[in-house]
């Protein structure tokens, strides 16, 4: 095993190991990987919204307004040709909402589609991007590699194991059917579905293993694959003053604790890669702290 391979593996593994004490940010209480799994299970955006707001799903544990109940998450769909976004938005009060995450979906062929979910920077301290891992299906789309595979030139050049085709997901086929009309949740602060029963959020030590249990088939990445999705979403992004104010100190501490280092690595075959390592010091809920690192690797042209 090449030394660089080992180094990248250590960095990547560290980045995927969540700290037991959490980050102290609101995003600790909403699983992006879990939301993608519910999206995969759903037959429609409406069914997806119901799953998000069902206690047994255990994806949403957010209480952004501090009223003692989990927040209702509505789903808003926007579409431009073969690119769609599904905005996951928490109802904070009668006058305020807060975007939690955006699912970005693109149809790239007659039976091909790719998906990512991006966590909002107000909730996670920075944008966090999650996508299905290779175990979820057959890879078909070549793109930038990150982590150990970037240093394995045979793997890189083979074009295998890059991006998962999610066309088989029922909800994907549903939203790209010719008869589909985009889903915009009708629900508001004063108008909730009759089936909805709010519940009290779990304590962190109880929710933590549930939150991290979703990670097995999903991976954190650092590249937006569906560029046009950002163009669709940015003009309609919603941010709550209440949420930003309540979490300003925690978010600011998270952001200033990061450091980024970039270097260029040349393999024995003469190929060059740009390696960016970002360190983050996480301040725990009980006064402790821990460091974690995320490494991104991009092929230099």
Secondary structure by P-SEA (a helix, b strand, c coil): ccaaaaaaaaaaaaaacccccccccccccccaaaaaaaaaacccaaaaaaaaacccccccccccccccbbbbbbbbbbbcccbbbbbbcccccccbbbbcbbbbbbbcccccccbbbbbbccccccbbbbbbcccccccccccccccccccaaaaaaacccccccccccaaaaaaacccccccccccccccccccbbbbbbccccccccccccccccbbbbcccccccccccccccbbbbaaaaaacaaaaaaaaaabbbbbbcccccccbbbbbbbbbbbbbcccccbbbbbbbbbbbcc
